[in-house]
Amino acid sequence: MKTDNHENTANNTAPKQTDESHIDAATSVSFVKQSGKRPSSKSSNSRLASNDLRSNRLRSLDDSARLTVDSLSDTSDRECRFWRTAASRISTLITSPEDAAKINLYTQQYGCIPPPFFVIVMSILQISVYAHYTVQGNIKVGWVTGCAGCIVHGNREGTMTFVSTRIFEIWRFISYCLVHQGLEQLLFNVLIQLVIGIPLEIVHKIWRIAPLYITAVVFSSVLHHLIDSEVVLVGASGGSYAILVAHLANVILTSNRLNTQIGKLISISVLVMFDFGHAIYRRYGLEDCEQKSYIAHAGGLFVGLLMHALFFRQFTRPRYQKILKYILPSIFFIWFLIGILLCALLKNDSSVLKVCNITEHISV
């Protein structure tokens, strides 16, 4: 009887072992079919594991975003959906897939407090000032010519442009960003501010975007006074370039898969080169009284490159990012202080106003 029991037990366990072996074989075959590689190599296994982990992380972020959208669909802040949708869709165009998923999750929880009104207000002011001076001064608008606000009635220099001989009028260090020469300069700056500035303000908040923008505008005027003071400085290129370059620097330095961003970086680079070429033409290709400085472009690029780590939120934090957050802003502030001291000590006797026979406007 005992031998019979042993035989029955052996017969019962044998099918289980064969079934398990068949399951293992089928699993390995399906794995080979799906991956196209044999799981014998440790490197291939680790690569597949990392890819699966990354895809699962992105999928979980997308699922969280969908759940957040569903939970917010019936709330009272329906007017915020436009900003959330715009920021999410634009982030997929200008950021890496991983950062775009994180930004999407963040923006879907955005409650429009505070609203992204800084770049919107700046754009409205710039368009309004350009339209006002164009109509009032009967200026012939061109693609790169026709500075609305540079010369007001009575052949006097405008009160909003930055002129190196009038640096004691402090408001000129900022007000010049509201005055533009030609439709190209105005449209490019407004386009950058609305398309890139609004999503960035939603994600990074107004207290990061506004100081970055204003810092670039002021620094560009200081740099202009020291380098290219023979012409007038107008345009918001300093602020718009700071936003654009800071975003690009943030994408390049924090992206784990930079090769997926090459197309986007090339497209933005071509657009920037197109605008910078127009700025060079406005400086050296026009008549003397029509020439305007391009230093604001360089100033905005410099500020965006050195200050992005300080003003922008970091969704991914490489080890070197903490170092850049303190080293790059320190370099910028040293140069900024040196520039301010030189502006206070150096006097500029060359005046484009006298060359162009324009009367200086003395403020009372």
C-alpha positions as CSV (number, residue, x, y, z in Angstrom):
1,M,0.0,0.0,0.0
2,K,2.8,2.4,0.8
3,T,4.4,1.8,-2.5
4,D,1.1,2.5,-4.2
5,N,0.8,5.8,-2.4
6,H,4.3,6.8,-3.3
7,E,3.6,6.0,-7.0
8,N,0.4,8.0,-6.9
9,T,2.2,10.9,-5.4
10,A,4.9,10.8,-8.0
11,N,2.3,10.6,-10.8
12,N,0.5,13.6,-9.4
13,T,3.6,15.8,-9.1
14,A,5.0,14.9,-12.5
15,P,2.3,16.7,-14.5
16,K,2.7,19.8,-12.4
17,Q,6.4,19.8,-13.1
18,T,5.9,19.4,-16.8
19,D,3.2,22.1,-16.8
20,E,5.6,24.5,-15.0
21,S,8.3,23.7,-17.5
22,H,5.9,24.4,-20.4
23,I,4.9,27.7,-18.8
24,D,8.5,28.8,-18.4
25,A,9.2,27.8,-22.0
26,A,6.2,29.7,-23.2
27,T,7.1,32.7,-21.2
28,S,10.6,32.7,-22.5
29,V,9.4,32.3,-26.1
30,S,6.9,35.1,-25.7
31,F,9.6,37.3,-24.2
32,V,11.9,36.6,-27.2
33,K,9.1,37.3,-29.6
34,Q,8.3,40.6,-28.0
35,S,11.7,41.9,-27.4
36,G,13.5,40.4,-30.4
37,K,16.5,39.5,-28.2
38,R,17.3,36.6,-26.0
39,P,17.3,37.5,-22.2
40,S,20.7,36.0,-21.7
41,S,22.6,39.3,-21.6
42,K,22.5,41.4,-18.5
43,S,22.9,44.6,-20.4
44,S,19.8,43.9,-22.5
45,N,17.8,43.0,-19.4
46,S,18.8,46.2,-17.6
47,R,18.1,48.3,-20.8
48,L,14.6,46.7,-21.1
49,A,14.0,47.2,-17.4
50,S,15.0,50.9,-17.6
51,N,12.8,51.5,-20.7
52,D,9.8,49.7,-19.0
53,L,10.4,51.8,-15.8
54,R,10.4,55.0,-17.8
55,S,7.3,54.1,-19.9
56,N,5.5,53.1,-16.7
57,R,6.4,56.4,-15.0
58,L,5.2,58.4,-18.0
59,R,2.0,56.3,-18.1
60,S,1.4,56.8,-14.4
61,L,1.9,60.6,-14.9
62,D,-0.6,60.6,-17.8
63,D,-3.1,58.6,-15.8
64,S,-2.7,60.9,-12.9
65,A,-3.3,63.9,-15.2
66,R,-6.5,62.3,-16.6
67,L,-7.8,61.6,-13.1
68,T,-7.1,65.2,-12.1
69,V,-8.9,66.4,-15.2
70,D,-11.9,64.2,-14.4
71,S,-12.0,65.5,-10.8
72,L,-11.7,69.1,-11.9
73,S,-14.2,68.8,-14.7
74,D,-17.2,69.7,-12.5
75,T,-15.6,72.3,-10.3
76,S,-16.2,76.0,-10.5
77,D,-12.8,76.9,-12.1
78,R,-13.8,75.9,-15.6
79,E,-12.4,79.1,-17.0
80,C,-9.0,77.8,-16.1
81,R,-9.2,74.9,-18.6
82,F,-8.1,77.0,-21.4
83,W,-4.8,77.9,-19.7
84,R,-4.3,74.3,-18.6
85,T,-4.9,72.9,-22.1
86,A,-2.7,75.6,-23.7
87,A,0.2,74.9,-21.3
88,S,-0.1,71.2,-21.7
89,R,-0.1,71.2,-25.5
90,I,2.7,73.7,-25.8
91,S,4.8,71.8,-23.3
92,T,4.7,68.7,-25.6
93,L,6.1,70.8,-28.4
94,I,8.9,72.6,-26.5
95,T,10.0,70.1,-23.8
96,S,11.1,66.5,-23.4
97,P,8.4,63.8,-23.1
98,E,9.3,63.2,-19.4
99,D,9.2,66.8,-18.5
100,A,6.1,67.4,-20.6
101,A,4.2,64.6,-18.6
102,K,5.3,66.2,-15.4
103,I,4.3,69.7,-16.5
104,N,1.0,68.3,-17.8
105,L,0.3,66.8,-14.3
106,Y,1.2,70.1,-12.7
107,T,-0.9,72.3,-15.0
108,Q,-4.0,70.1,-14.7
109,Q,-3.9,71.0,-11.0
110,Y,-3.5,74.7,-11.7
111,G,-6.2,76.8,-10.2
112,C,-5.5,80.1,-12.0
113,I,-4.2,81.7,-8.8
114,P,-2.3,83.8,-9.8
115,P,-3.4,84.0,-13.4
116,P,-0.7,84.3,-16.1
117,F,-1.3,88.0,-16.6
118,F,2.3,89.4,-16.6
119,V,3.2,88.5,-20.2
120,I,-0.3,89.2,-21.4
121,V,-0.3,92.7,-19.9
122,M,3.2,93.4,-21.3
123,S,2.1,92.3,-24.8
124,I,-1.1,94.4,-24.6
125,L,1.0,97.5,-23.5
126,Q,3.5,97.0,-26.3
127,I,0.8,96.6,-29.0
128,S,-1.1,99.6,-27.6
129,V,2.0,101.9,-27.5
130,Y,3.0,100.9,-31.0
131,A,-0.6,101.6,-32.3
132,H,-0.8,104.9,-30.4
133,Y,2.4,106.4,-31.6
134,T,1.9,105.1,-35.2
135,V,-1.5,106.8,-35.4
136,Q,-0.5,109.9,-33.5
137,G,2.8,110.5,-35.3
138,N,1.4,109.4,-38.7
139,I,4.4,107.0,-39.0
140,K,4.8,104.9,-42.1
141,V,4.9,101.3,-40.8
142,G,7.4,99.0,-42.3
143,W,8.7,95.5,-41.7
144,V,11.9,96.6,-40.1
145,T,11.5,100.4,-40.2
146,G,9.1,102.9,-38.6
147,C,10.0,103.4,-34.9
148,A,6.7,104.3,-33.2
149,G,7.6,106.5,-30.2
150,C,11.2,107.3,-31.0
151,I,10.4,110.8,-32.2
152,V,7.3,112.6,-31.0
153,H,5.7,115.8,-32.3
154,G,7.9,118.9,-32.2
155,N,10.8,116.8,-33.4
156,R,11.6,115.8,-29.9
157,E,13.0,112.4,-28.8
158,G,10.5,110.1,-27.2
159,T,10.2,109.9,-23.4
160,M,10.1,106.1,-23.4
161,T,13.2,105.2,-25.5
162,F,16.6,104.6,-23.9
163,V,19.1,107.2,-24.9
164,S,22.6,107.1,-23.3
165,T,22.6,110.9,-22.8
166,R,19.5,110.7,-20.6
167,I,20.4,107.9,-18.2
168,F,19.5,110.0,-15.2
169,E,15.8,109.5,-16.2
170,I,15.6,106.2,-14.5
171,W,12.3,105.0,-16.1
172,R,14.1,104.7,-19.5
173,F,15.9,101.6,-18.3
174,I,12.6,99.8,-18.4
175,S,10.2,101.8,-20.5
176,Y,12.1,101.3,-23.7
177,C,10.8,97.7,-23.9
178,L,7.3,99.1,-24.8
179,V,8.6,100.9,-27.9
180,H,9.3,98.9,-31.1
181,Q,10.7,99.6,-34.5
182,G,9.0,97.8,-37.4
183,L,6.3,95.1,-37.3
184,E,8.9,92.3,-37.3
185,Q,10.4,93.3,-33.9
186,L,6.9,93.8,-32.4
187,L,5.4,90.5,-33.7
188,F,8.4,88.4,-32.8
189,N,8.5,89.6,-29.2
190,V,4.7,89.3,-28.7
191,L,4.8,85.8,-30.2
192,I,7.5,84.6,-27.9
193,Q,5.8,86.2,-24.9
194,L,2.4,84.6,-25.6
195,V,3.4,81.2,-27.0
196,I,6.2,80.5,-24.6
197,G,5.7,83.0,-21.8
198,I,2.2,82.0,-20.8
199,P,2.9,78.3,-20.3
200,L,6.1,79.2,-18.4
201,E,4.3,81.6,-16.2
202,I,1.6,79.0,-15.4
203,V,4.3,76.5,-14.4
204,H,6.9,78.7,-12.8
205,K,4.5,81.5,-11.6
206,I,4.7,85.2,-12.0
207,W,7.2,85.8,-9.2
208,R,9.8,83.9,-11.3
209,I,9.0,85.0,-14.8
210,A,8.5,88.7,-14.0
211,P,11.8,89.2,-12.2
212,L,13.6,87.3,-15.0
213,Y,12.0,89.5,-17.6
214,I,12.6,92.9,-15.8
215,T,16.2,91.9,-15.0
216,A,17.0,91.2,-18.6
217,V,15.4,94.5,-19.7
218,V,17.5,96.5,-17.2
219,F,20.7,94.6,-17.9
220,S,20.3,95.1,-21.6
221,S,20.0,98.9,-21.2
222,V,23.1,98.9,-19.0
223,L,25.0,96.8,-21.6
224,H,23.8,99.1,-24.4
225,H,25.1,102.2,-22.6
226,L,28.5,100.6,-22.2
227,I,28.9,99.1,-25.7
228,D,26.6,100.7,-28.3
229,S,25.6,104.1,-27.0
230,E,25.7,105.8,-30.3
231,V,22.2,104.7,-31.3
232,V,18.8,104.5,-29.5
233,L,17.7,101.3,-27.8
234,V,14.1,100.1,-28.2
235,G,12.2,96.8,-28.1
236,A,11.4,94.0,-25.7
237,S,14.0,91.7,-27.2
238,G,15.9,91.6,-23.9
239,G,12.9,90.2,-21.9
240,S,11.7,87.9,-24.6
241,Y,15.1,86.4,-25.3
242,A,15.7,85.9,-21.6
243,I,12.5,83.8,-21.4
244,L,13.3,81.9,-24.5
245,V,16.9,81.2,-23.8
246,A,16.2,80.3,-20.1
247,H,13.7,77.8,-21.2
248,L,16.1,76.3,-23.8
249,A,18.9,76.1,-21.3
250,N,16.5,74.4,-18.8
251,V,15.5,71.8,-21.4
252,I,19.0,71.1,-22.5
253,L,20.5,70.7,-19.0
254,T,17.7,68.7,-17.5
255,S,16.7,66.5,-20.4
256,N,17.7,62.8,-20.1
257,R,17.1,62.2,-23.8
258,L,18.4,65.2,-25.6
259,N,18.4,63.4,-29.0
260,T,14.5,63.6,-29.0
261,Q,14.7,67.4,-28.7
262,I,17.0,68.1,-31.6
263,G,14.2,69.0,-34.0
264,K,12.6,71.5,-31.6
265,L,16.0,73.1,-30.8
266,I,16.8,73.5,-34.4
267,S,13.4,75.1,-35.2
268,I,13.7,77.6,-32.4
269,S,17.4,78.3,-33.3
270,V,16.4,79.1,-36.9
271,L,13.7,81.5,-35.6
272,V,16.1,83.2,-33.3
273,M,18.7,83.6,-36.1
274,F,16.0,85.1,-38.3
275,D,15.2,87.7,-35.7
276,F,18.8,88.4,-34.8
277,G,19.6,88.9,-38.5
278,H,16.9,91.6,-38.7
279,A,18.4,93.2,-35.6
280,I,21.8,93.4,-37.2
281,Y,20.2,94.9,-40.3
282,R,18.5,97.6,-38.2
283,R,21.8,98.5,-36.7
284,Y,24.1,98.6,-39.8
285,G,21.8,98.5,-42.8
286,L,19.6,101.5,-42.3
287,E,20.3,105.2,-42.4
288,D,22.0,106.7,-39.4
289,C,18.8,108.2,-37.8
290,E,16.9,104.9,-38.4
291,Q,19.5,102.6,-36.8
292,K,18.6,100.9,-33.5
293,S,20.8,98.8,-31.2
294,Y,20.8,95.0,-31.1
295,I,22.5,94.8,-27.7
296,A,19.2,93.9,-26.1
297,H,19.2,90.5,-27.9
298,A,22.7,89.7,-26.4
299,G,21.7,91.0,-23.0
300,G,18.6,88.7,-22.9
301,L,20.6,85.8,-24.1
302,F,23.2,86.4,-21.4
303,V,20.5,86.7,-18.6
304,G,18.5,83.7,-19.7
305,L,21.6,81.5,-19.9
306,L,23.0,82.5,-16.5
307,M,19.8,82.9,-14.5
308,H,17.6,80.1,-15.6
309,A,18.7,77.8,-12.8
310,L,17.7,80.4,-10.2
311,F,14.3,81.4,-11.5
312,F,12.9,78.2,-13.1
313,R,11.5,75.3,-11.2
314,Q,13.5,72.1,-11.8
315,F,11.3,69.0,-12.5
316,T,14.4,66.8,-12.8
317,R,17.4,67.6,-10.7
318,P,20.8,66.5,-12.0
319,R,23.6,66.7,-9.5
320,Y,25.3,69.6,-11.3
321,Q,22.0,71.6,-11.3
322,K,22.5,72.6,-7.7
323,I,26.0,73.9,-8.5
324,L,24.7,75.9,-11.5
325,K,22.0,77.4,-9.4
326,Y,24.6,79.3,-7.3
327,I,27.6,79.7,-9.6
328,L,25.9,81.1,-12.7
329,P,23.8,83.7,-10.9
330,S,26.8,84.8,-8.9
331,I,28.7,85.4,-12.1
332,F,25.8,87.4,-13.5
333,F,25.4,89.6,-10.4
334,I,29.1,90.4,-10.4
335,W,29.0,91.6,-14.0
336,F,25.7,93.4,-13.4
337,L,27.1,95.4,-10.4
338,I,30.3,96.2,-12.4
339,G,28.1,97.5,-15.3
340,I,26.0,99.7,-13.0
341,L,29.1,101.2,-11.5
342,L,30.6,101.9,-14.9
343,C,27.3,103.5,-16.0
344,A,27.4,105.8,-13.0
345,L,31.1,106.8,-13.5
346,L,31.3,107.1,-17.3
347,K,29.8,110.0,-19.2
348,N,28.8,109.7,-22.8
349,D,29.1,112.9,-24.8
350,S,28.1,111.4,-28.2
351,S,24.5,112.1,-28.9
352,V,22.5,110.6,-31.7
353,L,19.9,113.3,-31.0
354,K,22.3,116.0,-32.3
355,V,23.4,114.0,-35.3
356,C,19.7,113.5,-36.3
357,N,18.8,117.1,-35.4
358,I,16.3,116.0,-32.7
359,T,15.5,118.3,-29.8
360,E,16.0,116.8,-26.3
361,H,12.9,116.6,-24.3
362,I,13.5,118.1,-20.8
363,S,11.2,116.6,-18.2
364,V,9.8,118.9,-15.6
